[in-house]
Amino acid sequence: MTPNIAIVRIETPHWRMPGLWIPLFLLWIPALLLSPLIFAVLLGLCIAGRVSPWRAIAVFWSILCSLPGTNVRVQSDGNRVFVRIL
Amino acid sequence: MNENRRQILEMLAAGKITADEAERLIAALEPEPATTVGEFNGKTAGNGAAPAKIHPKYLRVLVEANEKDDGPTTVNVRVPMQLLRAGVRLASLIPKQAHDQLDETLSKHGVPLTLSQIKPENLEELIDHLEDLTVDVDAKEEKAKVRVFCE
């Protein structure tokens, strides 16, 4: 499953941002529109690097699909950053 | 997309619940982590049934540092094991000519690792061993604590 939503929350001692829900699934629209260009660039890079383009696509797709569930929380000196990918 | 998750998102879009409530509901949908890594945590089907090993789903990295100038710093990262598997596969995309240069540079810096040896057949073995990994680093002088474990 590809990531659908990213939740970003930033807090400082003086300011607190409410949880920002970023709809990652909407990125499919520009990605599909630019897919011929992306594919051409990827193909060029793969030929230059002598790597199978299908293998490259498979690896990047598997990375993309395994991103949901990733959590990052950083807290320092009263500042907090929280990123979660669903 | 999971049906329950879709319903929560629809409720959020309709304004029936707040973003925080939706986050809590989605978090509640996620399966409970294993209580003890690598240990049996289920019921046996009979007297002679072998215990089922629970495979952890996430690698957790916790860092707590107490620096003099910046105060306490905490980093808490949860990475899905599936992402590790996919990440290791990235090594297969490195061109062959770059492998030799990388291996040479790594060995120069005291890391005797041969990237070309990372193949799909020993990838699973690598991940399996990682599941039993627990690293605790407690540097009292630096006032830093690092914990790496699977859950």
gemmi code that builds the backbone of each chain (N, CA, C; Angstrom):
import gemmi

chains = {
    "A": [
        ("MET", (0.843, -1.188, 0.000), (0.000, 0.000, 0.000), (0.886, 1.248, 0.000)),
        ("THR", (0.618, 2.139, -0.878), (1.414, 3.372, -0.949), (0.980, 4.324, 0.179)),
        ("PRO", (1.861, 5.220, 0.598), (1.471, 6.140, 1.675), (0.349, 7.067, 1.233)),
        ("ASN", (-0.642, 7.228, 2.084), (-1.796, 8.062, 1.745), (-1.745, 9.429, 2.403)),
        ("ILE", (-1.301, 9.421, 3.642), (-1.337, 10.671, 4.407), (-0.064, 10.794, 5.246)),
        ("ALA", (0.450, 11.999, 5.344), (1.551, 12.271, 6.263), (1.038, 13.265, 7.303)),
        ("ILE", (1.299, 12.970, 8.555), (0.883, 13.878, 9.630), (2.136, 14.573, 10.153)),
        ("VAL", (2.101, 15.871, 10.141), (3.253, 16.651, 10.615), (2.782, 17.563, 11.737)),
        ("ARG", (3.504, 17.531, 12.834), (3.152, 18.393, 13.959), (4.426, 19.054, 14.476)),
        ("ILE", (4.372, 20.346, 14.638), (5.539, 21.090, 15.129), (5.114, 21.894, 16.355)),
        ("GLU", (5.911, 21.803, 17.385), (5.625, 22.559, 18.607), (6.874, 23.294, 19.064)),
        ("THR", (6.700, 24.532, 19.453), (7.790, 25.283, 20.077), (7.287, 25.730, 21.449)),
        ("PRO", (8.164, 26.227, 22.304), (7.681, 26.669, 23.625), (6.619, 27.759, 23.537)),
        ("HIS", (6.633, 28.523, 22.452), (5.692, 29.648, 22.350), (4.564, 29.405, 21.361)),
        ("TRP", (4.651, 28.358, 20.599), (3.697, 28.169, 19.506), (3.478, 26.680, 19.257)),
        ("ARG", (2.269, 26.327, 19.006), (1.960, 24.920, 18.744), (1.118, 24.828, 17.488)),
        ("MET", (1.632, 24.075, 16.519), (0.902, 23.903, 15.263), (-0.034, 22.703, 15.393)),
        ("PRO", (-1.292, 22.855, 15.021), (-2.162, 21.681, 15.052), (-1.687, 20.650, 14.033)),
        ("GLY", (-2.032, 19.403, 14.261), (-1.592, 18.332, 13.366), (-1.941, 18.631, 11.914)),
        ("LEU", (-0.927, 18.683, 11.064), (-1.147, 18.993, 9.646), (-1.214, 17.683, 8.869)),
        ("TRP", (-2.351, 17.438, 8.262), (-2.540, 16.208, 7.487), (-2.235, 16.515, 6.025)),
        ("ILE", (-1.213, 15.898, 5.502), (-0.826, 16.143, 4.107), (-1.322, 14.960, 3.267)),
        ("PRO", (-2.256, 15.214, 2.358), (-2.799, 14.106, 1.557), (-1.824, 13.678, 0.452)),
        ("LEU", (-1.015, 12.693, 0.763), (0.005, 12.258, -0.197), (-0.607, 11.596, -1.432)),
        ("PHE", (-1.825, 11.053, -1.251), (-2.446, 10.381, -2.401), (-2.738, 11.360, -3.540)),
        ("LEU", (-2.826, 12.657, -3.190), (-3.063, 13.652, -4.240), (-1.840, 13.829, -5.143)),
        ("LEU", (-0.680, 13.389, -4.641), (0.538, 13.504, -5.453), (0.491, 12.582, -6.675)),
        ("TRP", (-0.452, 11.626, -6.632), (-0.583, 10.731, -7.789), (-0.972, 11.496, -9.054)),
        ("ILE", (-1.717, 12.583, -8.867), (-2.191, 13.341, -10.036), (-1.013, 13.943, -10.809)),
        ("PRO", (-0.142, 14.767, -10.146), (1.031, 15.247, -10.908), (1.964, 14.125, -11.322)),
        ("ALA", (2.051, 13.084, -10.498), (2.957, 11.970, -10.849), (2.501, 11.281, -12.133)),
        ("LEU", (1.180, 11.107, -12.271), (0.654, 10.467, -13.486), (0.834, 11.377, -14.699)),
        ("LEU", (0.603, 12.681, -14.464), (0.750, 13.627, -15.578), (2.204, 13.693, -16.061)),
        ("LEU", (3.123, 13.612, -15.107), (4.548, 13.716, -15.454), (5.187, 12.352, -15.696)),
        ("SER", (4.374, 11.308, -15.679), (4.947, 9.950, -15.761), (5.803, 9.718, -17.024)),
        ("PRO", (5.412, 10.252, -18.220), (6.304, 10.033, -19.370), (7.686, 10.644, -19.151)),
        ("LEU", (7.700, 11.856, -18.570), (8.976, 12.534, -18.313), (9.781, 11.771, -17.252)),
        ("ILE", (9.095, 11.374, -16.184), (9.774, 10.635, -15.104), (10.356, 9.337, -15.659)),
        ("PHE", (9.559, 8.648, -16.475), (10.014, 7.369, -17.024), (11.225, 7.579, -17.939)),
        ("ALA", (11.189, 8.660, -18.740), (12.314, 8.933, -19.650), (13.592, 9.230, -18.869)),
        ("VAL", (13.470, 10.035, -17.811), (14.643, 10.371, -16.975), (15.181, 9.106, -16.305)),
        ("LEU", (14.253, 8.315, -15.766), (14.655, 7.069, -15.085), (15.356, 6.120, -16.047)),
        ("LEU", (14.788, 6.028, -17.253), (15.384, 5.145, -18.266), (16.797, 5.612, -18.619)),
        ("GLY", (16.955, 6.928, -18.789), (18.271, 7.492, -19.098), (19.278, 7.212, -17.995)),
        ("LEU", (18.841, 7.396, -16.735), (19.733, 7.151, -15.602), (20.113, 5.673, -15.518)),
        ("CYS", (19.141, 4.810, -15.783), (19.401, 3.366, -15.690), (20.372, 2.917, -16.788)),
        ("ILE", (20.190, 3.485, -17.979), (21.104, 3.125, -19.083), (22.513, 3.626, -18.760)),
        ("ALA", (22.585, 4.860, -18.230), (23.899, 5.416, -17.875), (24.567, 4.596, -16.780)),
        ("GLY", (23.760, 4.124, -15.827), (24.325, 3.347, -14.722), (24.370, 1.857, -14.981)),
        ("ARG", (23.933, 1.433, -16.166), (23.895, 0.017, -16.558), (23.111, -0.820, -15.536)),
        ("VAL", (21.938, -0.305, -15.208), (21.048, -1.002, -14.267), (19.740, -1.290, -14.988)),
        ("SER", (19.150, -2.421, -14.699), (17.879, -2.758, -15.322), (16.801, -1.780, -14.858)),
        ("PRO", (16.115, -1.088, -15.789), (15.077, -0.133, -15.364), (13.937, -0.806, -14.618)),
        ("TRP", (13.614, -2.044, -14.967), (12.520, -2.749, -14.278), (12.887, -3.026, -12.834)),
        ("ARG", (14.163, -3.395, -12.634), (14.607, -3.651, -11.269), (14.576, -2.354, -10.453)),
        ("ALA", (15.000, -1.258, -11.093), (14.998, 0.042, -10.397), (13.572, 0.430, -10.008)),
        ("ILE", (12.631, 0.238, -10.935), (11.233, 0.572, -10.642), (10.724, -0.297, -9.496)),
        ("ALA", (11.064, -1.596, -9.539), (10.610, -2.516, -8.489), (11.152, -2.104, -7.122)),
        ("VAL", (12.417, -1.714, -7.076), (13.021, -1.329, -5.793), (12.380, -0.050, -5.263)),
        ("PHE", (12.228, 0.947, -6.142), (11.639, 2.208, -5.685), (10.162, 2.025, -5.293)),
        ("TRP", (9.493, 1.167, -6.006), (8.085, 0.901, -5.676), (7.983, 0.209, -4.322)),
        ("SER", (8.878, -0.749, -4.057), (8.832, -1.449, -2.769), (9.175, -0.501, -1.621)),
        ("ILE", (10.082, 0.437, -1.859), (10.404, 1.426, -0.816), (9.189, 2.314, -0.551)),
        ("LEU", (8.560, 2.739, -1.638), (7.377, 3.599, -1.509), (6.263, 2.887, -0.741)),
        ("CYS", (6.059, 1.617, -1.057), (4.968, 0.867, -0.442), (5.262, 0.501, 1.013)),
        ("SER", (6.514, 0.535, 1.397), (6.823, 0.167, 2.784), (6.976, 1.385, 3.689)),
        ("LEU", (6.736, 2.563, 3.164), (6.849, 3.771, 3.983), (5.753, 3.910, 5.050)),
        ("PRO", (4.495, 3.480, 4.805), (3.478, 3.640, 5.845), (3.885, 2.937, 7.139)),
        ("GLY", (3.662, 3.616, 8.230), (4.060, 3.071, 9.532), (5.311, 3.746, 10.077)),
        ("THR", (5.935, 4.573, 9.252), (7.151, 5.258, 9.702), (6.786, 6.417, 10.626)),
        ("ASN", (7.457, 6.468, 11.747), (7.234, 7.532, 12.731), (8.559, 8.184, 13.073)),
        ("VAL", (8.580, 9.477, 13.124), (9.795, 10.180, 13.562), (9.373, 11.247, 14.569)),
        ("ARG", (9.967, 11.192, 15.759), (9.700, 12.219, 16.774), (11.020, 12.774, 17.254)),
        ("VAL", (11.152, 14.065, 17.187), (12.379, 14.712, 17.660), (11.980, 15.810, 18.632)),
        ("GLN", (12.647, 15.797, 19.784), (12.339, 16.797, 20.806), (13.646, 17.383, 21.303)),
        ("SER", (13.746, 18.681, 21.257), (14.972, 19.321, 21.720), (14.664, 20.710, 22.236)),
        ("ASP", (15.091, 20.957, 23.464), (15.002, 22.296, 24.024), (13.585, 22.869, 23.927)),
        ("GLY", (12.612, 22.060, 24.220), (11.216, 22.517, 24.186), (10.575, 22.517, 22.817)),
        ("ASN", (11.375, 22.268, 21.762), (10.815, 22.196, 20.410), (10.551, 20.732, 20.067)),
        ("ARG", (9.439, 20.500, 19.423), (9.090, 19.121, 19.063), (8.674, 19.052, 17.602)),
        ("VAL", (9.124, 18.005, 16.933), (8.699, 17.744, 15.549), (8.232, 16.295, 15.489)),
        ("PHE", (7.091, 16.107, 14.942), (6.512, 14.767, 14.865), (6.043, 14.537, 13.429)),
        ("VAL", (6.557, 13.490, 12.814), (6.163, 13.143, 11.442), (5.702, 11.695, 11.444)),
        ("ARG", (4.562, 11.482, 10.889), (4.030, 10.123, 10.820), (3.474, 9.886, 9.417)),
        ("ILE", (3.803, 8.751, 8.848), (3.313, 8.424, 7.507), (2.309, 7.285, 7.629)),
        ("LEU", (1.138, 7.516, 7.078), (0.067, 6.502, 7.145), (-0.202, 5.925, 5.768)),
    ],
    "B": [
        ("MET", (-6.790, 0.374, 0.150), (-6.830, 0.953, 1.492), (-7.763, 0.120, 2.378)),
        ("ASN", (-7.402, -0.018, 3.637), (-8.209, -0.745, 4.592), (-9.588, -0.092, 4.718)),
        ("GLU", (-10.635, -0.924, 4.846), (-11.999, -0.402, 4.882), (-12.233, 0.476, 6.105)),
        ("ASN", (-11.697, 0.036, 7.269), (-11.867, 0.828, 8.497), (-11.181, 2.183, 8.372)),
        ("ARG", (-9.992, 2.136, 7.795), (-9.233, 3.383, 7.625), (-9.971, 4.334, 6.680)),
        ("ARG", (-10.551, 3.754, 5.629), (-11.306, 4.573, 4.679), (-12.497, 5.253, 5.366)),
        ("GLN", (-13.180, 4.497, 6.247), (-14.330, 5.062, 6.965), (-13.897, 6.224, 7.855)),
        ("ILE", (-12.758, 6.046, 8.509), (-12.254, 7.120, 9.385), (-11.943, 8.361, 8.568)),
        ("LEU", (-11.313, 8.141, 7.416), (-10.960, 9.286, 6.562), (-12.208, 9.972, 6.022)),
        ("GLU", (-13.233, 9.169, 5.721), (-14.486, 9.754, 5.249), (-15.156, 10.581, 6.352)),
        ("MET", (-15.096, 10.061, 7.589), (-15.663, 10.799, 8.724), (-14.902, 12.103, 8.939)),
        ("LEU", (-13.584, 12.023, 8.735), (-12.760, 13.240, 8.870), (-13.116, 14.246, 7.782)),
        ("ALA", (-13.263, 13.748, 6.544), (-13.609, 14.634, 5.426), (-14.985, 15.262, 5.616)),
        ("ALA", (-15.904, 14.488, 6.231), (-17.256, 15.011, 6.455), (-17.318, 15.942, 7.659)),
        ("GLY", (-16.232, 16.042, 8.388), (-16.196, 16.943, 9.545), (-16.836, 16.352, 10.784)),
        ("LYS", (-17.082, 15.024, 10.777), (-17.721, 14.398, 11.941), (-16.732, 14.224, 13.096)),
        ("ILE", (-15.453, 14.079, 12.750), (-14.432, 13.935, 13.782), (-13.292, 14.898, 13.482)),
        ("THR", (-12.515, 15.200, 14.518), (-11.371, 16.103, 14.327), (-10.160, 15.290, 13.855)),
        ("ALA", (-9.127, 16.020, 13.430), (-7.907, 15.355, 12.952), (-7.264, 14.530, 14.055)),
        ("ASP", (-7.273, 15.052, 15.294), (-6.677, 14.314, 16.417), (-7.442, 13.026, 16.698)),
        ("GLU", (-8.785, 13.125, 16.623), (-9.599, 11.931, 16.862), (-9.338, 10.882, 15.782)),
        ("ALA", (-9.219, 11.368, 14.535), (-8.941, 10.440, 13.426), (-7.588, 9.769, 13.606)),
        ("GLU", (-6.628, 10.532, 14.062), (-5.283, 9.983, 14.290), (-5.325, 8.898, 15.350)),
        ("ARG", (-6.060, 9.168, 16.428), (-6.163, 8.177, 17.502), (-6.861, 6.906, 17.025)),
        ("LEU", (-7.914, 7.100, 16.218), (-8.655, 5.939, 15.706), (-7.779, 5.095, 14.786)),
        ("ILE", (-7.022, 5.768, 13.917), (-6.143, 5.029, 13.005), (-5.047, 4.315, 13.787)),
        ("ALA", (-4.540, 4.986, 14.822), (-3.505, 4.345, 15.655), (-4.087, 3.114, 16.349)),
        ("ALA", (-5.367, 3.193, 16.746), (-5.999, 2.055, 17.421), (-6.204, 0.879, 16.478)),
        ("LEU", (-6.289, 1.185, 15.177), (-6.479, 0.106, 14.193), (-5.215, -0.709, 13.986)),
        ("GLU", (-4.074, -0.083, 14.271), (-2.817, -0.784, 14.042), (-2.669, -1.912, 15.047)),
        ("PRO", (-2.103, -3.047, 14.604), (-1.986, -4.180, 15.517), (-1.046, -3.871, 16.669)),
        ("GLU", (-1.328, -4.513, 17.817), (-0.494, -4.328, 19.003), (0.887, -4.904, 18.754)),
        ("PRO", (1.945, -4.196, 19.182), (3.284, -4.747, 19.018), (3.514, -5.950, 19.930)),
        ("ALA", (4.479, -6.781, 19.536), (4.800, -7.955, 20.333), (5.359, -7.512, 21.679)),
        ("THR", (4.968, -8.223, 22.746), (5.420, -7.819, 24.072), (6.903, -8.093, 24.246)),
        ("THR", (7.365, -9.233, 23.804), (8.775, -9.558, 23.906), (9.234, -10.074, 22.558)),
        ("VAL", (10.253, -9.482, 22.054), (10.698, -9.825, 20.715), (11.212, -11.246, 20.655)),
        ("GLY", (10.745, -11.966, 19.653), (11.267, -13.299, 19.422), (10.730, -14.343, 20.363)),
        ("GLU", (9.888, -13.941, 21.301), (9.364, -14.916, 22.240), (7.985, -15.348, 21.812)),
        ("PHE", (7.615, -16.496, 22.315), (6.300, -17.020, 22.031), (5.264, -16.178, 22.744)),
        ("ASN", (4.203, -15.831, 22.049), (3.200, -14.964, 22.652), (1.791, -15.418, 22.259)),
        ("GLY", (1.642, -16.688, 21.955), (0.325, -17.150, 21.544), (-0.074, -18.409, 22.279)),
        ("LYS", (-1.163, -19.011, 21.829), (-1.646, -20.230, 22.464), (-1.261, -21.405, 21.593)),
        ("THR", (-0.969, -22.499, 22.225), (-0.632, -23.691, 21.465), (-1.902, -24.409, 21.053)),
        ("ALA", (-1.838, -25.021, 19.889), (-3.017, -25.727, 19.388), (-3.193, -27.066, 20.103)),
        ("GLY", (-2.170, -27.595, 20.650), (-2.258, -28.874, 21.351), (-1.039, -29.029, 22.225)),
        ("ASN", (-0.846, -30.256, 22.728), (0.273, -30.465, 23.642), (1.619, -30.352, 22.944)),
        ("GLY", (1.680, -30.900, 21.735), (2.963, -30.957, 21.062), (3.174, -29.858, 20.026)),
        ("ALA", (2.292, -28.896, 20.017), (2.405, -27.854, 18.986), (3.608, -26.956, 19.247)),
        ("ALA", (4.316, -26.634, 18.183), (5.494, -25.773, 18.310), (5.055, -24.328, 18.484)),
        ("PRO", (5.741, -23.597, 19.343), (5.366, -22.195, 19.514), (5.640, -21.382, 18.262)),
        ("ALA", (4.702, -20.496, 17.965), (4.854, -19.661, 16.769), (5.680, -18.431, 17.109)),
        ("LYS", (6.703, -18.180, 16.314), (7.554, -17.014, 16.560), (6.899, -15.790, 15.935)),
        ("ILE", (6.797, -14.773, 16.740), (6.174, -13.544, 16.245), (7.247, -12.666, 15.621)),
        ("HIS", (7.008, -12.291, 14.387), (7.985, -11.455, 13.694), (7.687, -9.993, 13.982)),
        ("PRO", (8.648, -9.285, 14.522), (8.414, -7.861, 14.777), (8.229, -7.092, 13.483)),
        ("LYS", (7.440, -6.032, 13.572), (7.122, -5.270, 12.362), (7.930, -3.993, 12.241)),
        ("TYR", (8.478, -3.547, 13.360), (9.165, -2.253, 13.327), (10.531, -2.309, 14.004)),
        ("LEU", (11.425, -1.484, 13.525), (12.710, -1.264, 14.184), (12.620, 0.104, 14.857)),
        ("ARG", (12.874, 0.117, 16.155), (12.742, 1.372, 16.910), (14.125, 1.861, 17.335)),
        ("VAL", (14.391, 3.120, 17.124), (15.651, 3.733, 17.552), (15.312, 4.885, 18.491)),
        ("LEU", (15.782, 4.770, 19.728), (15.544, 5.827, 20.713), (16.877, 6.435, 21.126)),
        ("VAL", (16.949, 7.719, 21.062), (18.173, 8.415, 21.478), (17.776, 9.488, 22.482)),
        ("GLU", (18.423, 9.451, 23.640), (18.198, 10.497, 24.639), (19.545, 11.097, 24.978)),
        ("ALA", (19.676, 12.364, 24.741), (20.945, 13.036, 25.022), (20.677, 14.262, 25.874)),
        ("ASN", (21.564, 14.509, 26.785), (21.413, 15.684, 27.649), (22.641, 16.558, 27.477)),
        ("GLU", (22.582, 17.438, 26.515), (23.731, 18.284, 26.229), (23.721, 19.525, 27.111)),
        ("LYS", (24.919, 20.012, 27.349), (25.058, 21.127, 28.307), (24.364, 22.387, 27.807)),
        ("ASP", (24.576, 22.705, 26.533), (24.058, 23.967, 26.003), (22.601, 23.869, 25.556)),
        ("ASP", (22.286, 22.773, 24.868), (20.971, 22.670, 24.236), (19.911, 22.009, 25.107)),
        ("GLY", (20.278, 21.481, 26.237), (19.316, 20.800, 27.077), (19.026, 19.408, 26.551)),
        ("PRO", (17.970, 18.777, 27.106), (17.688, 17.393, 26.697), (17.182, 17.303, 25.262)),
        ("THR", (17.679, 16.297, 24.554), (17.247, 16.043, 23.179), (16.789, 14.592, 23.090)),
        ("THR", (15.648, 14.401, 22.499), (15.115, 13.050, 22.351), (14.777, 12.795, 20.896)),
        ("VAL", (15.216, 11.662, 20.400), (14.870, 11.250, 19.034), (14.235, 9.866, 19.126)),
        ("ASN", (13.104, 9.737, 18.524), (12.365, 8.477, 18.576), (11.930, 8.149, 17.140)),
        ("VAL", (12.553, 7.149, 16.549), (12.267, 6.814, 15.151), (11.747, 5.384, 15.084)),
        ("ARG", (10.655, 5.198, 14.391), (10.116, 3.857, 14.170), (10.118, 3.590, 12.669)),
        ("VAL", (10.858, 2.564, 12.277), (10.981, 2.239, 10.850), (10.372, 0.850, 10.605)),
        ("PRO", (9.471, 0.720, 9.646), (8.930, -0.609, 9.349), (10.024, -1.543, 8.842)),
        ("MET", (9.973, -2.801, 9.273), (10.967, -3.784, 8.828), (10.921, -3.939, 7.309)),
        ("GLN", (9.724, -3.752, 6.763), (9.557, -3.867, 5.311), (10.395, -2.806, 4.589)),
        ("LEU", (10.507, -1.644, 5.219), (11.307, -0.565, 4.630), (12.793, -0.931, 4.642)),
        ("LEU", (13.212, -1.635, 5.687), (14.605, -2.090, 5.748), (14.892, -3.075, 4.622)),
        ("ARG", (13.938, -3.984, 4.419), (14.096, -4.972, 3.336), (14.247, -4.258, 1.994)),
        ("ALA", (13.351, -3.301, 1.772), (13.396, -2.569, 0.501), (14.675, -1.755, 0.387)),
        ("GLY", (15.121, -1.204, 1.517), (16.336, -0.393, 1.502), (17.570, -1.206, 1.164)),
        ("VAL", (17.620, -2.421, 1.694), (18.784, -3.268, 1.406), (18.815, -3.638, -0.081)),
        ("ARG", (17.634, -3.738, -0.663), (17.569, -4.066, -2.108), (18.166, -2.943, -2.968)),
        ("LEU", (18.252, -1.757, -2.386), (18.852, -0.636, -3.127), (20.287, -0.959, -3.546)),
        ("ALA", (20.950, -1.797, -2.751), (22.343, -2.144, -3.067), (22.447, -2.803, -4.436)),
        ("SER", (21.355, -3.464, -4.852), (21.389, -4.134, -6.150), (21.376, -3.131, -7.311)),
        ("LEU", (21.046, -1.871, -7.012), (21.006, -0.860, -8.065), (22.350, -0.159, -8.256)),
        ("ILE", (23.261, -0.419, -7.342), (24.571, 0.236, -7.462), (25.327, -0.418, -8.613)),
        ("PRO", (25.797, 0.379, -9.565), (26.526, -0.202, -10.700), (27.758, -0.984, -10.239)),
        ("LYS", (28.107, -2.003, -11.029), (29.181, -2.927, -10.636), (30.513, -2.198, -10.432)),
        ("GLN", (30.781, -1.209, -11.314), (32.070, -0.504, -11.182), (32.138, 0.316, -9.885)),
        ("ALA", (30.940, 0.740, -9.422), (30.913, 1.514, -8.165), (31.080, 0.600, -6.955)),
        ("HIS", (30.692, -0.674, -7.100), (30.821, -1.638, -5.997), (32.259, -1.731, -5.518)),
        ("ASP", (33.184, -1.883, -6.478), (34.597, -2.053, -6.115), (35.126, -0.821, -5.389)),
        ("GLN", (34.754, 0.354, -5.926), (35.227, 1.590, -5.286), (34.657, 1.726, -3.866)),
        ("LEU", (33.378, 1.384, -3.727), (32.754, 1.461, -2.409), (33.394, 0.488, -1.422)),
        ("ASP", (33.606, -0.753, -1.885), (34.213, -1.769, -1.014), (35.604, -1.327, -0.556)),
        ("GLU", (36.353, -0.755, -1.520), (37.711, -0.308, -1.204), (37.680, 0.826, -0.170)),
        ("THR", (36.770, 1.780, -0.381), (36.668, 2.918, 0.550), (36.202, 2.459, 1.927)),
        ("LEU", (35.232, 1.528, 1.938), (34.734, 1.021, 3.224), (35.834, 0.299, 3.988)),
        ("SER", (36.613, -0.521, 3.284), (37.682, -1.256, 3.975), (38.788, -0.312, 4.449)),
        ("LYS", (38.999, 0.777, 3.709), (39.991, 1.778, 4.139), (39.575, 2.413, 5.465)),
        ("HIS", (38.248, 2.569, 5.638), (37.743, 3.185, 6.856), (37.393, 2.154, 7.929)),
        ("GLY", (37.904, 0.944, 7.761), (37.743, -0.070, 8.795), (36.429, -0.808, 8.759)),
        ("VAL", (35.723, -0.751, 7.640), (34.465, -1.505, 7.515), (34.671, -2.584, 6.449)),
        ("PRO", (35.001, -3.792, 6.860), (35.274, -4.837, 5.866), (33.987, -5.437, 5.303)),
        ("LEU", (33.287, -4.658, 4.520), (31.993, -5.093, 3.977), (32.079, -5.145, 2.456)),
        ("THR", (31.601, -6.242, 1.898), (31.558, -6.360, 0.447), (30.101, -6.237, 0.003)),
        ("LEU", (29.792, -5.147, -0.647), (28.398, -4.889, -1.021), (27.856, -5.928, -1.989)),
        ("SER", (28.741, -6.447, -2.836), (28.269, -7.426, -3.822), (27.810, -8.725, -3.166)),
        ("GLN", (28.177, -8.917, -1.887), (27.747, -10.127, -1.178), (26.315, -10.022, -0.666)),
        ("ILE", (25.763, -8.809, -0.683), (24.380, -8.652, -0.238), (23.474, -9.042, -1.398)),
        ("LYS", (22.944, -10.241, -1.295), (22.081, -10.777, -2.352), (20.713, -11.117, -1.762)),
        ("PRO", (19.695, -11.243, -2.625), (18.351, -11.527, -2.102), (18.289, -12.768, -1.225)),
        ("GLU", (19.117, -13.793, -1.540), (19.026, -15.033, -0.759), (19.535, -14.867, 0.676)),
        ("ASN", (20.523, -13.981, 0.890), (20.957, -13.781, 2.280), (20.359, -12.525, 2.913)),
        ("LEU", (19.500, -11.875, 2.158), (18.819, -10.689, 2.680), (17.855, -11.078, 3.800)),
        ("GLU", (17.084, -12.140, 3.562), (16.115, -12.580, 4.563), (16.812, -13.002, 5.849)),
        ("GLU", (17.965, -13.658, 5.684), (18.738, -14.092, 6.853), (19.198, -12.880, 7.673)),
        ("LEU", (19.620, -11.864, 6.933), (20.087, -10.622, 7.575), (18.959, -9.986, 8.388)),
        ("ILE", (17.785, -9.904, 7.777), (16.629, -9.301, 8.459), (16.209, -10.151, 9.659)),
        ("ASP", (16.254, -11.492, 9.488), (15.885, -12.385, 10.591), (16.786, -12.156, 11.800)),
        ("HIS", (18.074, -11.976, 11.545), (18.993, -11.747, 12.655), (18.766, -10.377, 13.280)),
        ("LEU", (18.338, -9.454, 12.464), (18.080, -8.103, 12.961), (16.901, -8.102, 13.926)),
        ("GLU", (15.966, -9.041, 13.717), (14.777, -9.104, 14.567), (15.131, -9.415, 16.018)),
        ("ASP", (16.232, -10.135, 16.228), (16.647, -10.475, 17.591), (17.603, -9.444, 18.173)),
        ("LEU", (17.790, -8.375, 17.443), (18.783, -7.384, 17.865), (18.231, -6.427, 18.928)),
        ("THR", (18.997, -6.243, 19.969), (18.705, -5.191, 20.946), (20.033, -4.562, 21.327)),
        ("VAL", (20.149, -3.290, 21.108), (21.395, -2.588, 21.431), (21.082, -1.512, 22.457)),
        ("ASP", (21.769, -1.546, 23.573), (21.620, -0.512, 24.593), (22.972, 0.150, 24.814)),
        ("VAL", (23.017, 1.412, 24.575), (24.256, 2.165, 24.801), (23.950, 3.232, 25.842)),
        ("ASP", (24.676, 3.200, 26.941), (24.437, 4.170, 28.002), (25.769, 4.822, 28.356)),
        ("ALA", (26.047, 5.931, 27.724), (27.304, 6.635, 27.977), (27.065, 7.673, 29.060)),
        ("LYS", (27.504, 7.357, 30.276), (27.170, 8.226, 31.413), (27.911, 9.564, 31.344)),
        ("GLU", (29.140, 9.520, 30.859), (29.901, 10.768, 30.807), (29.293, 11.739, 29.792)),
        ("GLU", (28.840, 11.165, 28.674), (28.237, 12.019, 27.637), (26.762, 12.287, 27.936)),
        ("LYS", (26.241, 11.594, 28.931), (24.829, 11.701, 29.301), (23.933, 11.414, 28.093)),
        ("ALA", (24.255, 10.365, 27.388), (23.461, 9.983, 26.216), (23.064, 8.517, 26.331)),
        ("LYS", (21.908, 8.223, 25.867), (21.412, 6.848, 25.911), (20.846, 6.512, 24.533)),
        ("VAL", (21.278, 5.400, 23.970), (20.792, 4.961, 22.659), (20.206, 3.572, 22.818)),
        ("ARG", (19.067, 3.366, 22.268), (18.425, 2.062, 22.355), (17.900, 1.699, 20.974)),
        ("VAL", (18.281, 0.523, 20.492), (17.796, 0.023, 19.204), (17.183, -1.338, 19.435)),
        ("PHE", (15.953, -1.502, 19.042), (15.300, -2.795, 19.226), (14.158, -2.956, 18.227)),
        ("CYS", (13.691, -4.177, 18.118), (12.563, -4.462, 17.214), (11.311, -4.640, 18.060)),
        ("GLU", (10.167, -4.305, 17.485), (8.919, -4.460, 18.242), (7.799, -4.927, 17.344)),
    ],
}
model = gemmi.Model(1)
for chain_id, residues in chains.items():
    chain = gemmi.Chain(chain_id)
    for i, (resn, *xyz) in enumerate(residues, 1):
        res = gemmi.Residue()
        res.name, res.seqid = resn, gemmi.SeqId(i, " ")
        for name, pos in zip(("N", "CA", "C"), xyz):
            atom = gemmi.Atom()
            atom.name, atom.element = name, gemmi.Element(name[0])
            atom.pos, atom.b_iso = gemmi.Position(*pos), 0.0
            res.add_atom(atom)
        chain.add_residue(res)
    model.add_chain(chain)
structure = gemmi.Structure()
structure.add_model(model)
structure.setup_entities()
